[in-house]
Amino acid sequence: MLTVLWTDMGVLSYRKAWQLQQALMDRLKSADPAEGSVSGYLLLVEHPHVYTLGRNGNRSNMLASAAQLKARQAELVEVDRGGDITYHGPGQLVVYPIVRLGDLGIGVREYVHRLEEVVVRTVGAYGVAGGRMEKAAGVWLDAATPAARKICAIGIRCSHGVTMHGFALNVSADLTCFGDINPCGFADRGVTSLEKETGRKVDMEGVKMLVRQRFSDVFGVALSEKISPPPTSPE
């Protein structure tokens, strides 16, 4: 069974996590798979308030002014993932798999599908029925109805068969923060969280444990908490 190393980074700035992902991606791209090295890394993190705009995103989907962002102590960061604009902040579990797709024997489309499946199984453990929406990556509730709302955003980058970025699952996030944007470029669809859907407090540590278990199951890998991240420069 393939091995993926994981770590819980706690609360970390978006830029710092981005730098770490890139360093781990470079490590995987330079490694020889035949040497039996690990097939990837799995980073779990929460970010301080930040809005990120994908490489094909439209800046008009950022509705807040610079002054409003400053008041929220948030920033807008243009990134190299797919997708449009999204929000990250406290109470949202962000998961960054940096993996070699060749080792997994899958392509990008199947990889995204499996990431969605990880989240569908995770929220399902709380009695929340997640699903997919055509031409809209991520995990949605009531996707085929006017009440469609997103509980998890997905945006990835793949370079030379190695992935980075990942998914952001709203556990107890402040959903008013999404009012500053058209989430993922959609002006007519809402967002939600596990706590909103269940009507009760949801333990973040429990969600992290489920995500790790479901990731292992869906991708058929063994997770090992023995990551040795490359050093990152000061912010």
N, C-alpha and C positions, 0 to 999 in steps of 0.2 A: 504493500500500500504506500502511496506517495505521502510525503510528509510536508506539512505547512507549519511554519513557526508563527506563533501569535503573541501579541502583547496588548495589554490594556494601558494606554497612555494617559488615562485620566482626562484632564482638561488641558488642551494645548492649542496655541494659536494656529490659525489656518495656514499661514505662510510657513511656519515651522514644520507642520505635518506634511505640507506639500514638498518641502525640501527633503524630508526624510523619505517620502515615497520615491522621489526621483533617485536618491542615492541607492535605495534598495532595488529599484528597477534596473539601474546600471549594474548593480552587483549580479542580478540574475542574468542580464543580457551577456555579461562577460564570462559567466560560469559555463563549464562544459557539462551538459546534462549526463553524459556518459560516465562522469566521475561519481555519480550517485549523490550529488549535493541535493539540498532541499529544493522542492518545486515552487516554493513561494512563501509569502509572509501575509499575515492577517493583522491589521492594526485596528484597534477599537479606540474611539476618542470622542470627546465632546469639545466643541469649539466655543470660544466667546463669540458674541454677535458679529456675523459677517455675511455679506451677500456675495455670491460668486457668479460670474457670467462666463458661460462656455464659449468656445471659439467661434461657434456659429450663432451666438446669441445676439439679441437686439437690445441695445442700451435703452430704447424707449420703454422696455419692460421694467426698468427701475423707475418707480413712481415717486420715490422720496427725493427731496432736495439734499444738497450737501449739508445744509444746516440741520435737517431732520436726522440725517445719518449721524452727525456729530452728537446730537442730543441723545441718540440711542447708544452712543459709543460703539458704533459699527462702522465698517468700511466696505467698499466695493472692490473686489479683486477680480481681474480678468484672468481666466485660467485656460489650460490646454485640454480640457475634457470636452466631450460632446455635450449636447443639450444646451438649454438657454440659461435663464437665471434662476437661482434658488437661494434659500436662506439656511444658514447654520447657526445654532445657538444652544444655550444650556437646555437640558431636557431632551435633546435630540441625539440619538446614537448614530454616529457616523462610522462606517465600516469601510476600510480600504484594503481590498485584497490585491497584493502584487504577486501575480502568478504567471507561470509559463503555460500558455494554452496548449502547446505541443505536448507537454507532459500529461495534460489532462485528456488529450485526444479530441478536443473540441475547437470550434471556431468562435468568432466574436458573437454572432447571433445566438448561438446556443449558450454561450457564457452569460450573456445578459438575461436570457430566459431562466437560467439556473439561479442567478442572483435574485430574480423576482421570486422564484420558488422558495428560496431560503426565507424571504420575508413573509410570503404567503403562509408558510408553515409556522413561522414564529408568531405572527398575529393570530393565527388560527388557534394557538394554544390558549389564547385569552378569549376565545369565542367570537373573534372578529373575522368575518369572511372577506379576505382580500382577493383581488383578481387583477386581470390585465385589461388594458384598453388598447385597441388597435392603433398603431402609429403614435403611441404615447408611452414611452418606457416608464417603468415604475410600478408601484402597487397601488391599486385603486379600490375604493369601496363603492358598491352600486354603480359600476362603470357604465352600464348600458342605460342609465336613467338620468333625468335632469338633476338628480341629487348627487351625481358623481363627485367624489372628493378623493384627494390623494393623501395617503398616509406615509408613503415612502418615495423619494426621488432617487433616480439612478442616472449616473453619468460617468462614463469611463473614457480612458485613453488606452490604445494598444499600440505598442511600438516593437517591431521585430518579434512579435508573438508574446510579448510580456505586457501585462495590464497594470494600470494604476487608476487612482480615484475609485469610486464605488457607489455605495448607497447611503442614504440618510433617512433613518426611521424616526418619525415623531413619536416620542414616548410621552413626555410631559411638557413639550416645548410651548412657549408662549405664541399661540397662533396669530395674535394680533401683529406680530412681526412680518407675517406674510402679506399684510395689507400694504406694505411698502413696495410690493412688486406684483407683476403678473406671473405667478409661480410657473416655472418651466415654459413661460410664454403664453399661458392660457389665462385669458381675462374672465372666462365664464365658468370656471370650475374651482371648487373650494379645496381646502386642505383640512386635515383632521389629525388626531393623535390617538394613541392607545387609551390615554386617560379620558379623553372626551368620549370615545366610543364605548368604553366600559363603564364610565361613570364612577370610577374609583381610582385611588392612587395605585400606580404601577411601579414596582421596584426596578430601578435601572439595572441593578446587578443581576436580577433574575432574567431580564431581557437579554443581557450580554451572554449569559450562560446558554440560553435557548438559541441565540444566533450562532454561537460557536458549535453547538450540537447539530443544528440544522445545516450549517455550512459543511461540516464533516460528512453528514449523511448525503446531502445532495451532490457534493463533488467527489465523494468517495475517497476522502483523504483523511489522514491522521493528523490531528492538531497537537503541537508540542509547544509548551511555554518556555522556549529556550532561545528567544530572539536576541541577537547581538547587533543593535542598530548602528550604522555608521555615524560618526560624529556630525553634528550640524553646526553651522556658524551662528553666532549671536544674532538676535533679531535687530 
